[in-house]
Amino acid sequence: MKSISGKKFAKLLERQGWILLRVNGSHHIYGKSGNAKRISVPIHGNKALRVGLLRYFLQVSNISEDEL
């Protein structure tokens, strides 16, 4: 699986229609109308997200791995 930083994943979410609801420290919380789930993306500079967390985010947001 391709690694991606939290910053880049947040931009990908915004392109997919997710809205930044709030920022809590270094975590950006995103939501989307019609989806009850929230995604809390850790943004620590350009540090890559861990594989398990990235897989969970892709599953919740219905984004395919090819779109990374």
Backbone hydrogen bonds, N-H to C=O, Kabsch-Sander energy under -0.5 kcal/mol:
donor,donor_aa,acceptor,acceptor_aa,energy
6,G,47,K,-1.1
7,K,45,G,-0.5
9,F,5,S,-2.2
10,A,6,G,-2.2
11,K,7,K,-1.6
12,L,8,K,-2.0
13,L,9,F,-2.4
14,E,10,A,-2.0
15,R,11,K,-1.8
16,Q,12,L,-1.3
17,G,14,E,-1.2
18,W,13,L,-2.4
19,I,31,G,-3.3
21,L,19,I,-0.7
21,L,29,I,-2.7
22,R,29,I,-1.3
24,N,27,H,-2.8
25,G,23,V,-0.5
27,H,24,N,-1.6
28,H,26,S,-0.5
28,H,41,V,-2.6
29,I,22,R,-2.7
29,I,27,H,-0.6
30,Y,28,H,-0.6
30,Y,39,I,-3.1
31,G,19,I,-2.2
32,K,35,N,-0.6
35,N,32,K,-2.0
39,I,30,Y,-2.3
41,V,28,H,-2.8
41,V,39,I,-0.8
43,I,26,S,-3.2
43,I,41,V,-0.5
44,H,42,P,-0.7
47,K,44,H,-1.7
49,L,4,I,-2.7
54,L,50,R,-2.5
55,R,51,V,-2.5
56,Y,52,G,-2.0
57,F,53,L,-2.5
58,L,54,L,-2.3
59,Q,55,R,-2.1
60,V,56,Y,-2.5
61,S,57,F,-2.4
62,N,58,L,-0.8
63,I,58,L,-1.6
67,E,64,S,-1.1
68,L,65,E,-1.2
